[in-house]
Amino acid sequence: MNLRTEPNVAKHAEATDHNEISPFCPRFQYTLELIGRRWVGAILRTLMGAPRRFNEILGAIPGLSDRLLTERLRELETEGIVIRVVHSDRPVRVTYDLTCCGRSLEPVIRSVSEWAEVWVR
């Protein structure tokens, strides 16, 4: 399973017509496991501000290794959440940014951040 680059509008409309949430949804579980992986939340929060270079992301997140950052960025790129942009400047420069799909997670990340400020000690 992986994420789509376009939202599933029919499913979204169907889901919002009912106030009932089923006990198990494989898409929901997949999504939580994806964004809940170690360091993914911090990476997404870092990219919410602006596109960043690899070392800017690495420097913004204490304790994150370059190996794990590489792995997570590749996973997020495969899922269509992050895009790797190669700039033709000299020297060549690479930045990472959120895609439209990734930007759509911003309210979720902000809500989790607000919840954490209130409930996590």
N, C-alpha and C positions, 0 to 999 in steps of 0.2 A: 504494500500500500504506500502511496505517496500523495503529496498534495497536488492539487490542480493549480494551473496558472490563472484560471478563470473561476469565479465562484459558481457554485451549483445553486442557481437562483430558484429553481423549481423545488428543490429539497428545502431550501431556506424558507420559502413561502409556506410550504407544507408544515414545516416544524413550527413556525410562528402562529399557524392557525390553531394549534393545540397548546394548551398550557401544561400538558402532561409531559414529563420527561421519563423516558423508558429507563429501567434499571441498568441496562448495559447497552452501550453503543460503541462498536469497534472504531469508528472514526474519532469519537471523543477520546477514547483510550489511547489511540495512536498519537493524537495531537498532544495530549498531556505528557506522554512518554517522550515525544520529540522535544517539546519546549521545556520539559523538566529535566533533560539531560544536564549533567554537570557543566556549568559555565555558559550554557545557552542563554539563559535569562540575562546574564551580565553582558554577553556579547550583543544581544538584541538591544538592551538599554543603551549601550555605548553607541550603537549605530543609529539610534533614534535621533540623535542630535544632528548628525551630518555624516557624509561618507568619510571613512577613515582608512588610513594606511595600516598595514599589518602591525607595524611596531607601535602605532598609536593605540590600537586596540590592546595589544599586549601590555603596554605601559599603563593603560587605564584600569586594568583588572589585576590587582595584586594576587599572586599565587598561581596564575595561569601560565602553563608552560607553552613554549612555542609549538611543540609537537601536538599538544591537545588543541591549541587554537587552530592549527592547520586542519586537524581532523574535523573539528566542529564547523569551521567555515566551509569545508568541502561538503559536509552533510547538509548544511543549510542552503548551500548553492544547489545541490542535487534536488532538494525539496522545493526550490523556487522561492525561497524566503530571502536569500541574499544573492546579490550579483557581484561578480568580480569584474572590475573595469580596468583594462590596460590602457593607460594614456600614452600617446606617442611622443611625449616630451623626451628631451635628452637630458639626463638619463631617463630611461623608461620608468614610469611610475605606475604602481598598481594600487587601486583603492577598492574598498568593499562598501556596498550600500544595500539598503533594504529595497526589495522589489515592491511592487504594488501589494502583493500578497503579504510581504513582511510588514509593510506600513499598516496594513489592516489589523495587525496584532498590537499596534500601539495602545489602543484603549484597554486591551486585555492586560498588557504589561503595566500600564499606569494603574489599573484597578488592583492588580496584585501588589504593586508597590504601596498603594494607599492602605490596603488591608494589612500588609506586613508592618507598616508604621504603627497601626493601632493595636494589633494583636500579637506580634512577635516581640519577645523581650530579649 
